[in-house]
Amino acid sequence: DKEIRAVFLRLFAQLLQGYRWCLHIIRIHPEPVIRFHKAAFLGQRGLTEDDFLTKVLEGMAFAGFVTERGAPYRPIDLFDEKILRHIKELAEKLYKNENPYPAVAMHKVQKPTEGCHLRLHQKPFPHLDEGTVQWIIDQATAKLQTAPPAVKAEKKCMVPSGPPIGVW
């Protein structure tokens, strides 16, 4: 799953490489408006007749992409970084992004085998001691109260435009 996502991320990173050179920020409004110059982007690549890329650039998803990522000053993320050479590296970064705390990973419960309910030698589920359960809950509550917040502060910086489109 992560490798397939990495392939698509790399595909779109290469497909949209240099998009920031075609962004125009209009500052006559109280809040700046970001526009994408589609003709310049397609023309510099010699893809004015390419139906797929034209439809991608006209879609609502790309409009949202430009609105969300067009600001020149925002946190840099994986898409802004240099395109990675190996899909496995990118898949590993995606996995680490979704699972920042590996110690908290959930363990999968195995599916019971067929006919397991017919077994007679199963032990009954043990009774839980209320005192022990309350002690565990109290320990976890105390730990949560003293733990620092898990939210990371995003560092905002100037997003590089990358090399001009003509370089590719």
N, C-alpha and C positions, 0 to 999 in steps of 0.2 A: 504494500500500500504506500509506504513512504517513498519507495523508489519510483513508483508511477507518478506520485505527486511531484517528486523532484524533477522528473522528466518534463512534466508540464510547466513547472516553474522555470526551468531552464529554457524551454521552448519560447515561452512568453518573454523571458528576459532578453533572449536573442532577437526575437521578433520586434520588440519595442525598444531595443537598444538605441539610445540617443534621443528618446522622446522629449527629454527635458529641453533640448535645443529648439523645439517647436512650440514651447509654451509661451504664451503672451499674458502678462499680468496687466489688467486694466485697473488703474487706481483712481478713476474719476468718481467712483461710488464710495459711500462710507466704508464699505468692506470691499477689498479687492476682488475682482472677478478674474478667474483663470480660464483662458481659452486655449485650445489646441489647434495649431495651424496644420490641418490634415493634408492640404495640397503640397505644402512645403515638405512635410515628412515623406509623403509618397513620391514626390518629384525627385528629392535628393537620393532616393533609393532606386529610382527608375521603375517603380511599381504602380504607376498611375492606373494601369489596366488590370491590376490584380484584384479580383472580386472578393477573395477571402479576407485579405487585409483591409480592404475598403469597408466591408461589412463589420469587421471587428472594431474598426475605428469609429463607425457610426452607431455602434450599439450602446445601450444604456450602461452596460457594465464598464465599458471604457470611459464613458462620461463620468461615472462615479470614481473610477480609478484616477482620472485627471483631477477631479475636485478634491479627492482625499490626499493625493500624493503630489499635487502641483505646487503646494506652498514651498517657497525656497528655504524656509526655516522650520524644520520639524525633526523628530527623531529618525535617524537612519536605521533601516531594517535590512533584512536579507536580500530583498529585491534591489536595493540601492548598491549593495556591495558588488564587488567584481564577480562576474559569472564564474562559478566553480567548474573545474575541469572534469571532475569525476562525479557521477550521479550518486555513488555511495556516500561521498562526503556530504553532499546536499541532503540526502535522505537522513543521515545521522544528525545534521543540524536541525532538520524538521522534527525529528524524534525528540531531541533535547529541548526544543522549543515547547513541545507539547507535554513533556515530562521533565520539568526542571528539578524535581526532587525525586531521584530514583529510589530512595529509601522508603517512600510512601507508596510505591507501586502496588497495585492490587494484584493478588494472586488469583489465578483462574481456578475455579472449582471444577473438578473433573466430572464428566457426565457419568451417572451410575451405570453399571453394567446391566445387561438384560437379565431378568430373573432375580435381581438382588432383593426384591421385596419378598421372595419366597424363602429366603434363608432363615433358619430357625436359630442359628447360633449368634445372632446379633445381640450385643449388650444394650440394655436400655440406656437412654440418654441420662447422664448424671444430673442430680439436682444441684442447682446453683445456690451457693451460700450468699445470702443477702448482704452480709457484712463485707465479704470480699468484693462483691460487685460494687457496693457503695464506695469502698476504699479506692478501687480502680477509677471510678468516676471522679472522685475528689482529687486524685492525683492528676488526672488529665485536665480538670478544670484549673487547678493551680498552675500547671505547666502552660496552659493557654493564656492565662492572665499575665504571666511573666514573659511570654515569648514576644519578640519584636514583630511588627506587622510584616506580612509576607509580600506586600506590594513593593515592586521595584520602581524607583523614580526614573522616568524616561529622560534621557539626556538629549536635549535638542541642540542641533548644530546646523550649519549651512550644508545643504545637500549638494554634492558636486554634480555638475552637468555632464561630466564625462567627456570623452573626445568627440569632436564634431562628427556628424553623420558621414561626411565625405571620406573619413578614414577607413570605413568598412567597405 
